Amino acid sequence: MKSKKSTPISILILIKIFLLQVNADLPYCEPCKEGFTKLADFFVEEENLDRQVQVLSAFICNDGDEACVTDIKTWWPGMAR
């Protein structure tokens, strides 16, 4: 049985959600929110999503299981966005 591990993308998504909840009236929060927004946007650019699919396929799919690779290619870009 495989254990579930947090991926960097899921952590960034959680951080982004948290930052959206932070009070926008605080002046020192704005640079952090802008920075994390840029970082999250970077991770969902098409070329970066392609690389994420490659990495996930290499680490998750046993011996290049084609069904596993196809599922990652199908579902990961939508989940990451």
C-alpha positions as CSV (number, residue, x, y, z in Angstrom):
1,M,0.0,0.0,0.0
2,K,1.4,3.4,-1.0
3,S,1.4,6.2,1.5
4,K,0.1,9.6,0.3
5,K,2.7,12.3,0.2
6,S,2.2,16.0,-0.3
7,T,3.5,17.3,-3.6
8,P,5.1,20.7,-4.0
9,I,2.1,21.7,-6.2
10,S,-0.5,20.8,-3.6
11,I,1.5,22.7,-0.9
12,L,1.6,25.7,-3.2
13,I,-2.1,25.5,-3.8
14,L,-2.8,25.4,-0.1
15,I,-0.5,28.4,0.5
16,K,-2.3,30.3,-2.3
17,I,-5.7,29.5,-0.8
18,F,-4.4,30.6,2.6
19,L,-3.0,33.8,1.2
20,L,-6.3,34.6,-0.4
21,Q,-7.9,34.4,3.0
22,V,-5.4,36.9,4.6
23,N,-6.8,40.3,5.2
24,A,-5.9,42.4,2.2
25,D,-5.8,45.6,4.2
26,L,-2.5,44.7,5.8
27,P,0.2,46.5,3.8
28,Y,2.9,44.0,4.5
29,C,0.9,41.1,3.1
30,E,0.7,42.4,-0.4
31,P,4.3,41.6,-1.6
32,C,4.0,38.1,-0.2
33,K,0.6,37.5,-1.9
34,E,1.9,38.9,-5.2
35,G,5.0,36.7,-5.0
36,F,3.1,33.5,-4.3
37,T,0.6,34.3,-7.0
38,K,3.4,34.7,-9.5
39,L,4.9,31.4,-8.3
40,A,1.6,29.6,-8.6
41,D,1.1,31.0,-12.0
42,F,4.5,29.8,-13.1
43,F,3.7,26.3,-12.1
44,V,0.6,26.2,-14.2
45,E,2.2,27.4,-17.4
46,E,1.9,24.7,-20.1
47,E,5.6,23.9,-20.4
48,N,5.9,23.5,-16.6
49,L,2.8,21.3,-16.5
50,D,4.4,19.0,-19.2
51,R,7.5,18.7,-17.0
52,Q,5.4,17.9,-14.0
53,V,3.6,15.2,-15.9
54,Q,7.0,13.7,-16.8
55,V,8.2,13.7,-13.3
56,L,5.0,12.4,-11.8
57,S,4.9,9.6,-14.4
58,A,8.5,8.6,-13.6
59,F,7.9,8.5,-9.9
60,I,4.4,7.1,-9.6
61,C,3.8,4.8,-12.6
62,N,5.4,1.3,-12.1
63,D,7.7,0.4,-15.0
64,G,6.1,3.1,-17.3
65,D,2.6,1.6,-16.9
66,E,0.9,3.1,-20.0
67,A,-2.6,3.4,-18.3
68,C,-1.0,5.2,-15.3
69,V,0.9,7.6,-17.6
70,T,-2.2,8.3,-19.7
71,D,-4.2,9.1,-16.5
72,I,-1.6,11.5,-15.3
73,K,-1.5,13.2,-18.7
74,T,-5.3,13.4,-18.7
75,W,-5.9,14.6,-15.1
76,W,-2.9,16.3,-13.7
77,P,-3.0,19.6,-15.7
78,G,-6.6,20.2,-14.6
79,M,-5.8,19.4,-11.0
80,A,-2.8,21.6,-10.9
81,R,-4.7,24.6,-12.3
